[in-house]
Amino acid sequence: MSQFCHLHCHTQYSLLDGAAKIKNLVGTAQQLGMEALAITDHGNMFGVPHFVSEAKKVGVKPIVGCEFYVAPDMHNHKDKTRYHQVLLAKNETGYKNLSTLCSMGFLEGYYYKPRIDKRLIKQYAEGLVATTCCLGSEVSKAILHKGEEAAEQCFLEWLDIFGEDYYIELQRHGLSAQDQCNEVLLKWAKKHQVKVIATNDVHYVDEKDSTAQDILLCLQTGKDYDDPNRMRFENNQFFLKSPQAMAQLFDDVP
């Protein structure tokens, strides 16, 4: 796990959701011995220039990505359905395609959030790496709500688009739903020979910053902090964990 780096990170540019300041995020990653770090803000690439600049200052390789909002049809403003999907650029072509997808989300797909769809992703998939993402992804939601058979067909659609650049992403934040998804995903990894990565859904740098991030969610949703029915993260485990901590979390995964 000495080569571990975080590939799912939200900065302050995940507006009213991420509480990680870029300089602090990159500096902490460098202090923890990571050689690279990704930025995957929700629906935008606003923080990329700042992120790349700060990463290069401390000798950390910047990996540019985005966690997109994906709709069944980005032009259908009657359907509020949207999923999360992480895409990472692996080369210059990928960066250009990532930028195009992000721009199209704002220019043509904006409905509450900047949205794209699978048709557009397929058109601009060259040079990009995709993962099964988090509990908000199409694949994970299908596992939880549609059953394994239907979810596998969804998984295969994404695999068909990205091929060897599609990765199974495992997360462990102490959530039973993640455990349920991970069990199925690991089964598919073996069945379909898909590579596996481990991530932490980073929304703040230190564990103690969870309260600040929780307040941002209140601002985003317009809810009082003590409202028992408001949106909130289930615990305080969404921080930049060390390679050693990640190794302990996933020591049972081959």
MORAHU-V504740 format. One record per residue. N is the residue number from 1. RES is the residue in three letters. PSI is psi in radians with two decimals (NA if undefined). OMEGA is omega in radians with two decimals (NA if undefined). D_FIRST is the distance of its C-alpha to the first C-alpha in Angstrom with 1 decimal. Layout:
BEGIN
n={N | N}
res={RES | RES}
psi={PSI | PSI}
omega={OMEGA | OMEGA}
d_first={D_FIRST | D_FIRST}
END
This chain:
BEGIN
n={1 | 2 | 3 | 4 | 5 | 6 | 7 | 8 | 9 | 10 | 11 | 12 | 13 | 14 | 15 | 16 | 17 | 18 | 19 | 20 | 21 | 22 | 23 | 24 | 25 | 26 | 27 | 28 | 29 | 30 | 31 | 32 | 33 | 34 | 35 | 36 | 37 | 38 | 39 | 40 | 41 | 42 | 43 | 44 | 45 | 46 | 47 | 48 | 49 | 50 | 51 | 52 | 53 | 54 | 55 | 56 | 57 | 58 | 59 | 60 | 61 | 62 | 63 | 64 | 65 | 66 | 67 | 68 | 69 | 70 | 71 | 72 | 73 | 74 | 75 | 76 | 77 | 78 | 79 | 80 | 81 | 82 | 83 | 84 | 85 | 86 | 87 | 88 | 89 | 90 | 91 | 92 | 93 | 94 | 95 | 96 | 97 | 98 | 99 | 100 | 101 | 102 | 103 | 104 | 105 | 106 | 107 | 108 | 109 | 110 | 111 | 112 | 113 | 114 | 115 | 116 | 117 | 118 | 119 | 120 | 121 | 122 | 123 | 124 | 125 | 126 | 127 | 128 | 129 | 130 | 131 | 132 | 133 | 134 | 135 | 136 | 137 | 138 | 139 | 140 | 141 | 142 | 143 | 144 | 145 | 146 | 147 | 148 | 149 | 150 | 151 | 152 | 153 | 154 | 155 | 156 | 157 | 158 | 159 | 160 | 161 | 162 | 163 | 164 | 165 | 166 | 167 | 168 | 169 | 170 | 171 | 172 | 173 | 174 | 175 | 176 | 177 | 178 | 179 | 180 | 181 | 182 | 183 | 184 | 185 | 186 | 187 | 188 | 189 | 190 | 191 | 192 | 193 | 194 | 195 | 196 | 197 | 198 | 199 | 200 | 201 | 202 | 203 | 204 | 205 | 206 | 207 | 208 | 209 | 210 | 211 | 212 | 213 | 214 | 215 | 216 | 217 | 218 | 219 | 220 | 221 | 222 | 223 | 224 | 225 | 226 | 227 | 228 | 229 | 230 | 231 | 232 | 233 | 234 | 235 | 236 | 237 | 238 | 239 | 240 | 241 | 242 | 243 | 244 | 245 | 246 | 247 | 248 | 249 | 250 | 251 | 252 | 253 | 254}
res={MET | SER | GLN | PHE | CYS | HIS | LEU | HIS | CYS | HIS | THR | GLN | TYR | SER | LEU | LEU | ASP | GLY | ALA | ALA | LYS | ILE | LYS | ASN | LEU | VAL | GLY | THR | ALA | GLN | GLN | LEU | GLY | MET | GLU | ALA | LEU | ALA | ILE | THR | ASP | HIS | GLY | ASN | MET | PHE | GLY | VAL | PRO | HIS | PHE | VAL | SER | GLU | ALA | LYS | LYS | VAL | GLY | VAL | LYS | PRO | ILE | VAL | GLY | CYS | GLU | PHE | TYR | VAL | ALA | PRO | ASP | MET | HIS | ASN | HIS | LYS | ASP | LYS | THR | ARG | TYR | HIS | GLN | VAL | LEU | LEU | ALA | LYS | ASN | GLU | THR | GLY | TYR | LYS | ASN | LEU | SER | THR | LEU | CYS | SER | MET | GLY | PHE | LEU | GLU | GLY | TYR | TYR | TYR | LYS | PRO | ARG | ILE | ASP | LYS | ARG | LEU | ILE | LYS | GLN | TYR | ALA | GLU | GLY | LEU | VAL | ALA | THR | THR | CYS | CYS | LEU | GLY | SER | GLU | VAL | SER | LYS | ALA | ILE | LEU | HIS | LYS | GLY | GLU | GLU | ALA | ALA | GLU | GLN | CYS | PHE | LEU | GLU | TRP | LEU | ASP | ILE | PHE | GLY | GLU | ASP | TYR | TYR | ILE | GLU | LEU | GLN | ARG | HIS | GLY | LEU | SER | ALA | GLN | ASP | GLN | CYS | ASN | GLU | VAL | LEU | LEU | LYS | TRP | ALA | LYS | LYS | HIS | GLN | VAL | LYS | VAL | ILE | ALA | THR | ASN | ASP | VAL | HIS | TYR | VAL | ASP | GLU | LYS | ASP | SER | THR | ALA | GLN | ASP | ILE | LEU | LEU | CYS | LEU | GLN | THR | GLY | LYS | ASP | TYR | ASP | ASP | PRO | ASN | ARG | MET | ARG | PHE | GLU | ASN | ASN | GLN | PHE | PHE | LEU | LYS | SER | PRO | GLN | ALA | MET | ALA | GLN | LEU | PHE | ASP | ASP | VAL | PRO}
psi={0.11 | -0.42 | 0.17 | 2.46 | 2.68 | 2.24 | 0.18 | 1.50 | 2.32 | 2.29 | -2.96 | -0.18 | -0.11 | 1.49 | 2.23 | 0.55 | -0.83 | 2.40 | 0.38 | 1.97 | 2.36 | -0.81 | -0.73 | -0.72 | -0.88 | -0.74 | -0.70 | -0.69 | -0.72 | -0.72 | -0.54 | 0.03 | 0.32 | 2.37 | -0.28 | 2.88 | 2.48 | 2.67 | 2.22 | 1.09 | 2.72 | 1.95 | 0.02 | 2.89 | 0.47 | -0.62 | -0.03 | -0.85 | -0.79 | -0.77 | -0.85 | -0.75 | -0.83 | -0.66 | -0.76 | -0.54 | -0.61 | 0.17 | 0.43 | 2.29 | 2.11 | 2.26 | 2.08 | 2.23 | -3.04 | 2.47 | 1.75 | 2.73 | 2.09 | 2.17 | 2.74 | -0.67 | 1.91 | -0.33 | -0.09 | 1.80 | 0.16 | -0.26 | 2.02 | -0.03 | 2.31 | 2.58 | 2.90 | 2.48 | 2.04 | 2.26 | 2.37 | 2.45 | 2.26 | -0.13 | -3.05 | -0.68 | -0.75 | -0.70 | -0.75 | -0.72 | -0.64 | -0.77 | -0.70 | -0.80 | -0.74 | -0.78 | -0.75 | -0.58 | -0.67 | -0.69 | -0.61 | -0.43 | 0.09 | 2.12 | 1.70 | -0.79 | 2.79 | 1.93 | 2.59 | 3.14 | 3.01 | -0.59 | -0.78 | -0.70 | -0.75 | -0.63 | -0.56 | 0.62 | -0.30 | 2.33 | 0.13 | 2.60 | 2.36 | 2.72 | 2.93 | -0.18 | -2.62 | -2.90 | -0.30 | 0.01 | 2.85 | -0.73 | -0.85 | -0.73 | -0.59 | -0.71 | -0.78 | -0.53 | -0.26 | -0.22 | 2.78 | -0.69 | -0.84 | -0.65 | -0.63 | -0.64 | -0.68 | -0.80 | -0.76 | -0.52 | -0.77 | -0.69 | -0.64 | -0.59 | -0.75 | -0.28 | -2.22 | -0.15 | 0.29 | 2.24 | 2.51 | 2.21 | 2.10 | 2.36 | 2.49 | 1.72 | 0.35 | 0.50 | 2.30 | -0.61 | -0.65 | -0.74 | -0.72 | -0.79 | -0.74 | -0.69 | -0.76 | -0.75 | -0.70 | -0.57 | -0.77 | -0.59 | -0.75 | -0.77 | -0.72 | 0.13 | 0.91 | 2.33 | 2.66 | 2.39 | 2.68 | 2.34 | 2.86 | 2.36 | 1.49 | 2.12 | -0.17 | 2.82 | -0.89 | 2.68 | -0.64 | -0.24 | 0.02 | -0.59 | -0.72 | -0.72 | -0.61 | -0.65 | -0.66 | -0.70 | -0.64 | -0.75 | -0.72 | -0.73 | -0.10 | 0.60 | 2.67 | 2.60 | -0.63 | 0.22 | 2.02 | -0.27 | 0.11 | 2.86 | 2.34 | 2.71 | 2.59 | -0.46 | -2.91 | 0.60 | 0.27 | 0.90 | 3.06 | 1.61 | 2.67 | 2.79 | -0.63 | -0.73 | -0.70 | -0.66 | -0.71 | -0.64 | -0.58 | 0.49 | -0.22 | -0.03 | 2.21 | NA}
omega={-3.14 | -3.13 | -3.11 | 2.96 | -3.13 | -3.10 | -3.11 | -3.01 | 3.08 | 3.11 | 3.10 | 3.11 | 2.85 | -2.83 | -3.13 | 3.12 | 3.10 | -3.13 | -3.12 | 3.04 | -2.98 | -3.11 | 3.13 | -3.14 | -3.11 | 3.14 | 3.11 | 3.09 | 3.13 | 3.13 | 3.13 | 3.05 | 3.14 | -3.11 | -3.11 | -3.13 | 3.13 | 2.98 | -3.12 | -3.11 | -3.09 | 2.93 | -3.11 | 3.10 | -3.08 | -3.03 | -3.02 | -3.14 | 3.12 | -3.12 | -3.12 | 3.14 | -3.12 | -3.14 | -3.13 | 3.13 | -3.06 | 3.05 | 3.08 | 3.14 | 3.13 | 3.06 | -3.03 | 3.12 | 3.12 | 2.99 | -3.03 | 2.91 | -3.08 | 3.11 | 3.04 | 3.08 | -3.04 | -3.11 | -3.12 | -3.09 | 3.05 | -3.08 | -3.14 | -3.11 | 3.02 | -3.14 | 3.05 | 3.10 | 3.10 | 3.01 | -3.13 | 3.10 | 3.13 | 3.11 | -3.09 | 3.10 | 3.11 | 3.12 | 3.13 | 3.13 | 3.07 | 3.13 | 3.13 | 3.13 | -3.14 | 3.14 | -3.13 | 3.11 | 3.13 | -3.02 | -3.04 | -3.02 | -3.02 | 3.05 | -2.95 | 3.10 | 3.05 | -2.99 | 2.96 | 3.09 | -3.05 | 3.11 | -3.14 | 3.11 | 3.13 | -3.13 | -3.06 | -3.06 | -3.07 | 3.10 | -3.12 | 3.03 | 3.14 | 3.09 | 3.06 | 2.98 | -2.96 | 3.12 | 3.12 | -3.09 | 3.10 | -3.11 | -3.11 | 3.13 | 3.10 | 3.10 | -3.04 | -2.97 | -3.10 | -3.13 | -3.01 | -3.09 | 3.12 | -3.14 | 3.14 | 3.09 | 3.06 | 3.11 | -3.12 | 3.07 | 3.11 | 3.12 | 3.12 | 3.14 | -2.97 | 3.10 | -3.09 | 3.09 | 3.06 | -3.05 | 2.97 | -3.10 | 3.11 | 3.06 | 3.10 | 3.08 | -3.12 | -3.11 | -3.10 | 3.13 | 3.07 | 3.11 | 3.13 | 3.13 | -3.11 | 3.14 | 3.13 | -3.11 | 3.12 | 3.06 | 3.13 | 3.12 | 3.13 | -3.09 | -3.04 | 3.11 | 3.13 | -3.11 | -3.04 | 2.99 | 3.08 | 3.12 | 2.90 | -3.10 | -2.98 | 3.08 | 3.07 | -2.98 | -3.09 | -3.13 | -3.11 | -3.12 | -3.08 | -3.14 | 3.12 | 3.12 | 3.12 | 3.10 | 3.08 | 3.11 | 3.09 | 3.13 | -3.12 | -3.04 | 3.13 | -3.09 | 3.04 | -3.10 | -3.08 | 3.08 | -3.08 | -3.07 | -3.09 | 3.05 | 3.08 | 3.04 | -3.01 | -3.13 | -3.06 | -3.04 | -3.07 | -3.09 | -3.08 | -3.08 | -3.13 | 3.05 | 3.14 | 3.12 | 3.11 | 3.12 | 3.12 | 3.14 | -3.03 | -3.07 | 3.14 | -3.12 | -3.12 | NA}
d_first={0.0 | 3.8 | 5.3 | 5.2 | 8.9 | 11.5 | 13.9 | 16.5 | 18.2 | 21.9 | 23.8 | 27.3 | 28.5 | 27.7 | 31.1 | 31.9 | 28.5 | 25.8 | 26.0 | 23.4 | 25.2 | 23.6 | 23.9 | 22.4 | 19.5 | 18.7 | 19.4 | 17.1 | 14.1 | 15.1 | 15.5 | 12.1 | 10.9 | 10.1 | 11.9 | 13.1 | 14.4 | 16.7 | 20.1 | 21.4 | 24.6 | 27.0 | 29.6 | 29.8 | 28.5 | 30.5 | 27.6 | 26.3 | 28.5 | 27.6 | 23.9 | 23.9 | 26.1 | 24.1 | 20.7 | 22.5 | 24.1 | 20.9 | 19.2 | 16.7 | 17.1 | 18.8 | 18.3 | 21.6 | 22.0 | 24.2 | 24.3 | 27.8 | 30.5 | 31.7 | 35.2 | 37.0 | 39.4 | 38.8 | 42.6 | 43.6 | 44.2 | 45.5 | 42.1 | 39.7 | 36.9 | 33.6 | 30.0 | 26.7 | 24.9 | 22.0 | 22.7 | 20.8 | 22.6 | 21.2 | 24.3 | 27.7 | 29.3 | 26.6 | 27.1 | 30.9 | 30.6 | 28.4 | 31.1 | 33.8 | 32.4 | 32.0 | 35.6 | 37.0 | 35.6 | 37.7 | 40.7 | 41.3 | 39.1 | 39.4 | 40.4 | 39.2 | 35.9 | 35.3 | 34.8 | 34.2 | 34.5 | 33.1 | 36.0 | 35.2 | 31.5 | 32.5 | 34.8 | 32.2 | 29.0 | 28.8 | 25.9 | 24.1 | 20.9 | 21.4 | 19.5 | 21.0 | 20.4 | 21.2 | 24.0 | 26.4 | 25.9 | 28.6 | 26.6 | 25.5 | 29.0 | 30.5 | 28.5 | 29.7 | 33.3 | 34.3 | 32.9 | 30.5 | 33.0 | 33.7 | 30.1 | 29.2 | 31.9 | 30.5 | 27.0 | 28.7 | 30.6 | 27.4 | 26.0 | 29.4 | 29.1 | 25.7 | 25.1 | 22.0 | 21.0 | 20.9 | 17.6 | 17.4 | 15.8 | 14.9 | 15.5 | 16.0 | 18.3 | 20.4 | 22.8 | 24.6 | 25.1 | 21.4 | 21.1 | 24.1 | 22.8 | 19.4 | 21.4 | 23.5 | 20.8 | 18.9 | 22.3 | 23.0 | 19.7 | 21.0 | 24.6 | 24.3 | 21.4 | 19.4 | 15.8 | 13.6 | 11.4 | 10.4 | 12.1 | 14.0 | 17.6 | 17.9 | 21.6 | 21.6 | 19.6 | 20.2 | 21.0 | 24.5 | 25.1 | 25.4 | 29.2 | 29.7 | 28.0 | 30.2 | 33.2 | 32.3 | 32.4 | 35.8 | 37.1 | 35.8 | 37.5 | 40.5 | 40.1 | 40.8 | 37.9 | 39.5 | 40.2 | 38.9 | 38.8 | 36.9 | 33.6 | 30.7 | 27.0 | 26.6 | 24.6 | 22.9 | 19.2 | 19.1 | 17.7 | 14.9 | 12.3 | 9.9 | 6.1 | 7.1 | 9.6 | 8.0 | 6.0 | 9.6 | 11.2 | 10.0 | 9.8 | 13.0 | 12.1 | 12.3}
END
